[in-house]
Amino acid sequence: METRVLRYFLTVAQEENITKAAELLHTSQSNLSRQLADLEDSLGKKLFERGSRKITLTEEGMFLRKRAQEIIELTDRTENDMKSFNQSISGTVHIGGVETCLMKLIGKSMLSLSKLHPQIRYDFFSGSIVELTEMLNKGLLDFALLVAPVDMQKYNYLKLPTTDTFGVLMRKDCPLADQTSIKPEDVKDYPVWVAHQQLGANVLSSWLGRDMESLNIISTFNLITTPAMMIDSGMGMAFTFNHLVNTEGTNLCFRPLEPKIEAELYLVWKKYDMFAKAGEVFLQQIQKDFSGMEQDASNISEQQE
């Protein structure tokens, strides 16, 4: 499959119309139709349902669209990285991460690096651990910030020199908001929002003392922004990290769990992976900054002793 034909395919899938797609691609309708027909013949699969007004994807077409997007993205990245060799340090660093306020640590390193190499750009993706590791394994991400536990066998990693705290986001008029912390028995009957990755992890279920599915789960979520608005309107409460939602001057509040759960976070990348120059200097900056933070923490500990 040629990348040119895959770009044709993706444009038609997006526009759902041969005429519009041909105009965007600056080619003729007949040429575009022929290219798509040849693609279907080469794969031995029907990719489109051709209606009188629009074209829609078959199940096989939807599968190819996902793979084609990944192929094109990786191809474009490779071309851009190759152009950056033997030039001034530039290019794009592709980073993914779970939602955590500790992303500020990464942001500080990015800011420091931008002063030295202003031509470096970043492409950031927020998602679940499953999404991030899948993209990392496929080469669509250079780095990912993940919450423990993580199987590190395929990765190199740096442990962040601090932890994040799990708790519950709720309205201030919720009866549980009067407590300084939330115990497992407190959430037995409350409607809750649970992140997708929390359902498959053992951290919260161990704290709860039973399966997460035993809770009154009203919805699962990927990112906390929208659930926070729903909770503000009175729709349940959510398990999340501290400081992800600004509760100052709002109807919301955060209460930590008891016993306390602190999550360790890691910046990971594939073993034996070779970075473009931008990714290489980014990692060097991160290693330098993290080492400095660990030293500061060690000095504070010694002073307290």
Backbone torsions as a table, in degrees:
resi	resn	phi	psi	omega
1	MET	NA	127.1	177.8
2	GLU	-82.6	144.0	178.5
3	THR	-63.3	-31.7	177.7
4	ARG	-59.9	-43.4	-179.3
5	VAL	-69.4	-36.8	177.5
6	LEU	-64.2	-36.7	175.7
7	ARG	-65.1	-39.5	175.5
8	TYR	-58.8	-48.5	-178.6
9	PHE	-58.7	-45.3	-178.5
10	LEU	-66.2	-35.9	179.0
11	THR	-67.2	-42.6	177.5
12	VAL	-65.0	-41.0	178.7
13	ALA	-61.5	-36.1	-179.9
14	GLN	-74.4	-44.3	-175.1
15	GLU	-82.8	-23.9	-178.2
16	GLU	57.5	28.4	-177.4
17	ASN	-158.5	125.8	-177.6
18	ILE	-65.0	-41.9	-177.3
19	THR	-62.0	-49.1	-179.6
20	LYS	-64.1	-40.8	-179.3
21	ALA	-65.1	-41.0	179.5
22	ALA	-62.6	-38.6	178.4
23	GLU	-64.4	-43.3	179.8
24	LEU	-66.1	-33.9	-177.0
25	LEU	-89.0	-4.4	-179.9
26	HIS	57.3	47.4	176.7
27	THR	-138.6	172.9	-179.3
28	SER	-84.8	156.3	178.1
29	GLN	-62.1	-39.8	-177.5
30	SER	-65.1	-40.9	178.6
31	ASN	-66.2	-42.1	-179.4
32	LEU	-64.7	-43.6	179.0
33	SER	-62.1	-39.5	-179.5
34	ARG	-66.6	-41.8	179.5
35	GLN	-62.2	-41.0	179.7
36	LEU	-68.2	-39.9	178.2
37	ALA	-63.5	-41.1	178.1
38	ASP	-64.3	-37.3	178.4
39	LEU	-63.8	-44.1	178.9
40	GLU	-63.2	-40.1	179.9
41	ASP	-65.3	-42.4	-177.7
42	SER	-66.3	-32.9	179.7
43	LEU	-88.3	-18.4	-177.3
44	GLY	69.6	25.9	-178.2
45	LYS	-135.0	146.6	173.6
46	LYS	-84.7	122.6	-174.7
47	LEU	-100.6	-23.4	-175.4
48	PHE	-128.6	147.0	165.5
49	GLU	-101.9	115.5	-173.7
50	ARG	-96.2	106.5	178.4
51	GLY	-95.8	-179.4	-178.6
52	SER	-73.0	-29.2	-176.7
53	ARG	-112.7	-30.3	-179.5
54	LYS	-149.4	162.8	178.9
55	ILE	-108.1	131.5	178.0
56	THR	-121.3	158.5	-178.1
57	LEU	-82.8	142.5	169.0
58	THR	-78.4	178.3	177.3
59	GLU	-61.2	-40.5	177.8
60	GLU	-66.3	-35.7	178.6
61	GLY	-65.8	-38.7	178.3
62	MET	-66.4	-36.4	176.8
63	PHE	-64.8	-44.4	-179.0
64	LEU	-66.2	-35.8	-179.7
65	ARG	-59.7	-44.8	179.4
66	LYS	-61.7	-46.1	-179.3
67	ARG	-68.6	-38.6	-179.6
68	ALA	-64.2	-39.8	177.7
69	GLN	-61.6	-41.4	179.0
70	GLU	-66.3	-41.7	-179.3
71	ILE	-63.9	-46.1	-178.8
72	ILE	-65.2	-42.4	179.8
73	GLU	-62.4	-44.0	-179.6
74	LEU	-68.2	-37.6	177.6
75	THR	-63.0	-47.1	179.9
76	ASP	-62.8	-40.9	178.5
77	ARG	-61.9	-44.0	-178.5
78	THR	-62.8	-43.5	179.3
79	GLU	-62.3	-43.9	-179.9
80	ASN	-66.1	-39.2	179.3
81	ASP	-66.3	-39.2	179.4
82	MET	-64.2	-37.1	179.8
83	LYS	-66.6	-26.5	-175.9
84	SER	-80.9	-13.1	179.0
85	PHE	-66.7	142.9	178.4
86	ASN	60.9	22.3	175.6
87	GLN	-122.4	-180.0	173.7
88	SER	-60.1	153.4	-174.5
89	ILE	-67.4	112.4	-179.4
90	SER	-150.3	-175.4	-179.7
91	GLY	116.6	-176.2	-176.4
92	THR	-117.5	130.9	174.4
93	VAL	-99.3	124.8	-177.1
94	HIS	-99.4	115.9	-174.9
95	ILE	-125.1	141.0	173.4
96	GLY	-125.3	158.6	179.6
97	GLY	-163.6	152.8	170.2
98	VAL	-74.6	165.9	178.0
99	GLU	-75.5	120.0	177.0
100	THR	-161.9	144.0	177.7
101	CYS	-68.5	-16.2	179.2
102	LEU	-70.7	-6.8	173.6
103	MET	-60.8	-19.4	177.4
104	LYS	-60.1	-32.0	178.2
105	LEU	-63.7	-41.0	177.2
106	ILE	-65.8	-40.8	-180.0
107	GLY	-60.3	-38.8	179.3
108	LYS	-64.8	-38.5	177.5
109	SER	-67.6	-39.4	177.8
110	MET	-62.3	-39.9	179.1
111	LEU	-64.6	-44.3	178.3
112	SER	-60.8	-42.2	-178.4
113	LEU	-68.6	-34.1	-178.7
114	SER	-64.9	-27.6	178.3
115	LYS	-72.2	-30.2	178.9
116	LEU	-86.6	-37.7	-175.9
117	HIS	-135.0	78.2	-175.3
118	PRO	-65.0	-12.7	-178.8
119	GLN	-85.9	-6.6	176.3
120	ILE	-76.9	132.9	177.6
121	ARG	-116.6	168.1	-178.0
122	TYR	-131.4	144.2	172.5
123	ASP	-121.7	118.9	-172.7
124	PHE	-116.2	139.6	178.6
125	PHE	-128.6	126.0	175.7
126	SER	-101.0	133.1	-179.2
127	GLY	-170.6	-172.1	179.8
128	SER	-81.4	167.9	179.2
129	ILE	-60.5	-40.0	179.5
130	VAL	-61.9	-47.1	179.6
131	GLU	-62.6	-43.5	-175.5
132	LEU	-67.3	-44.5	-179.8
133	THR	-67.6	-34.2	176.9
134	GLU	-63.7	-45.6	179.8
135	MET	-67.6	-36.9	178.2
136	LEU	-63.6	-44.9	-178.7
137	ASN	-65.8	-30.1	-179.3
138	LYS	-86.4	-2.8	179.6
139	GLY	83.9	12.1	-179.7
140	LEU	-85.7	-13.7	174.6
141	LEU	-126.0	144.5	172.4
142	ASP	-84.4	-41.2	-176.6
143	PHE	-138.1	153.9	174.3
144	ALA	-141.5	137.8	175.7
145	LEU	-96.8	114.4	-171.9
146	LEU	-122.2	152.5	177.2
147	VAL	-94.4	135.6	175.6
148	ALA	-67.0	150.6	3.7
149	PRO	-83.7	140.2	178.5
150	VAL	-133.5	137.1	175.8
151	ASP	-74.9	109.3	-173.1
152	MET	-92.1	5.9	-173.6
153	GLN	-59.6	-32.6	-177.2
154	LYS	-94.5	-0.3	-170.1
155	TYR	-126.9	154.6	159.6
156	ASN	-93.7	158.2	-174.9
157	TYR	-158.7	160.3	169.5
158	LEU	-125.0	130.7	176.8
159	LYS	-84.6	130.4	176.5
160	LEU	-65.4	140.5	-174.9
161	PRO	-78.5	26.8	176.5
162	THR	-158.7	175.4	-178.3
163	THR	-124.9	168.6	176.1
164	ASP	-116.9	154.5	-173.6
165	THR	-109.9	128.8	175.1
166	PHE	-80.7	149.5	176.0
167	GLY	-170.4	-160.0	-176.4
168	VAL	-125.3	131.9	174.2
169	LEU	-96.8	127.6	-176.8
170	MET	-150.2	172.0	173.2
171	ARG	-75.2	152.1	-179.4
172	LYS	-68.8	-20.7	178.4
173	ASP	-91.3	5.4	174.1
174	CYS	-69.9	137.5	-179.9
175	PRO	-55.1	-31.2	-179.3
176	LEU	-72.8	-16.4	-179.4
177	ALA	-67.3	-17.9	178.1
178	ASP	-74.0	-14.0	-179.5
179	GLN	-89.4	154.5	178.3
180	THR	-84.8	-17.6	178.0
181	SER	-153.4	165.7	-175.7
182	ILE	-116.4	126.0	178.7
183	LYS	-99.2	161.2	-178.4
184	PRO	-54.3	-40.4	-178.0
185	GLU	-70.0	-18.4	-178.1
186	ASP	-68.8	-30.4	-172.2
187	VAL	-99.0	10.8	-173.7
188	LYS	-55.0	-46.0	-173.7
189	ASP	-109.0	-1.4	-177.0
190	TYR	-79.0	140.8	173.5
191	PRO	-70.1	129.1	-174.5
192	VAL	-129.2	153.7	170.3
193	TRP	-101.1	135.5	-178.5
194	VAL	-130.6	131.4	177.6
195	ALA	-67.0	148.6	-177.7
196	HIS	-53.8	-46.2	-176.6
197	GLN	-68.6	-22.2	179.2
198	GLN	-70.0	-29.8	-179.7
199	LEU	-66.8	-33.4	-177.3
200	GLY	-94.1	-5.5	-178.4
201	ALA	-96.0	163.6	-177.6
202	ASN	-98.7	-8.1	-172.9
203	VAL	-63.1	-55.5	-177.5
204	LEU	-73.0	-35.4	178.8
205	SER	-65.8	-33.9	176.5
206	SER	-66.8	-40.9	177.5
207	TRP	-64.6	-40.8	-177.5
208	LEU	-70.6	-31.2	-178.4
209	GLY	84.0	9.4	177.2
210	ARG	-159.8	175.4	-178.6
211	ASP	-65.8	142.4	179.6
212	MET	-59.9	-29.5	-178.7
213	GLU	-65.9	-13.8	178.8
214	SER	-75.8	-12.1	178.5
215	LEU	-75.8	164.9	175.3
216	ASN	-85.4	75.7	-175.9
217	ILE	-81.2	117.6	179.1
218	ILE	-94.7	-19.7	178.5
219	SER	-167.1	149.9	168.9
220	THR	-103.0	163.8	-179.2
221	PHE	-151.9	166.0	178.6
222	ASN	-103.3	-55.5	178.3
223	LEU	-116.9	150.8	-168.9
224	ILE	-81.7	-14.8	-172.2
225	THR	-56.3	-53.8	-178.9
226	THR	-67.3	-46.4	175.6
227	PRO	-54.6	-36.0	179.8
228	ALA	-60.4	-39.1	178.5
229	MET	-68.1	-37.4	178.1
230	MET	-66.1	-41.6	179.1
231	ILE	-66.2	-37.2	177.1
232	ASP	-60.4	-29.8	178.6
233	SER	-84.3	-0.8	175.7
234	GLY	105.3	9.7	-175.3
235	MET	-96.4	81.5	172.1
236	GLY	73.3	-159.4	178.6
237	MET	-145.8	165.8	-172.8
238	ALA	-132.1	142.3	169.5
239	PHE	-78.9	129.0	-178.8
240	THR	-162.9	176.8	174.7
241	PHE	-81.6	157.3	176.7
242	ASN	-70.0	151.2	172.8
243	HIS	70.6	3.7	177.0
244	LEU	-73.5	-31.8	178.3
245	VAL	-114.9	127.6	177.9
246	ASN	-74.9	110.8	-176.5
247	THR	-95.0	-4.3	-179.1
248	GLU	-65.6	128.4	178.0
249	GLY	70.0	19.3	179.4
250	THR	-121.5	-179.1	176.4
251	ASN	-86.0	2.3	-172.6
252	LEU	-104.6	159.3	174.4
253	CYS	-149.5	162.3	179.3
254	PHE	-120.8	134.9	176.1
255	ARG	-127.3	128.4	-179.7
256	PRO	-71.4	160.8	178.1
257	LEU	-81.8	154.6	174.4
258	GLU	-134.1	119.6	3.0
259	PRO	-63.1	151.7	-175.1
260	LYS	-66.8	138.9	175.0
261	ILE	-118.5	117.4	175.1
262	GLU	-113.4	127.6	-176.4
263	ALA	-98.9	134.8	174.1
264	GLU	-87.5	141.7	-179.3
265	LEU	-120.8	147.4	-176.9
266	TYR	-132.9	139.4	168.3
267	LEU	-93.0	119.9	-174.0
268	VAL	-121.7	155.3	173.1
269	TRP	-150.7	159.1	-174.3
270	LYS	-66.9	139.8	175.2
271	LYS	-64.2	145.0	176.8
272	TYR	63.6	15.1	178.7
273	ASP	-79.5	140.3	178.2
274	MET	-107.3	118.6	-177.6
275	PHE	-85.9	154.3	163.8
276	ALA	-68.9	169.2	-174.0
277	LYS	-57.9	-38.4	-179.3
278	ALA	-61.5	-43.6	178.7
279	GLY	-66.9	-35.1	-179.8
280	GLU	-65.5	-46.5	-178.4
281	VAL	-73.4	-27.7	174.8
282	PHE	-62.7	-46.7	-179.8
283	LEU	-63.3	-40.4	177.6
284	GLN	-60.8	-40.0	179.1
285	GLN	-66.1	-43.2	178.9
286	ILE	-61.5	-46.2	-179.7
287	GLN	-61.2	-41.6	178.6
288	LYS	-63.5	-47.7	-176.9
289	ASP	-67.6	-42.2	-179.8
290	PHE	-65.1	-38.6	178.9
291	SER	-62.9	-39.1	177.7
292	GLY	-65.1	-39.7	179.1
293	MET	-67.5	-37.7	178.1
294	GLU	-65.1	-38.3	179.4
295	GLN	-66.8	-41.1	177.5
296	ASP	-60.6	-42.9	-179.8
297	ALA	-64.6	-37.8	179.2
298	SER	-66.1	-40.4	179.9
299	ASN	-65.4	-40.2	178.8
300	ILE	-63.3	-42.2	179.9
301	SER	-61.9	-41.9	-179.6
302	GLU	-66.1	-38.8	179.2
303	GLN	-64.8	-37.1	-179.3
304	GLN	-69.7	-31.3	178.7
305	GLU	-72.8	NA	NA
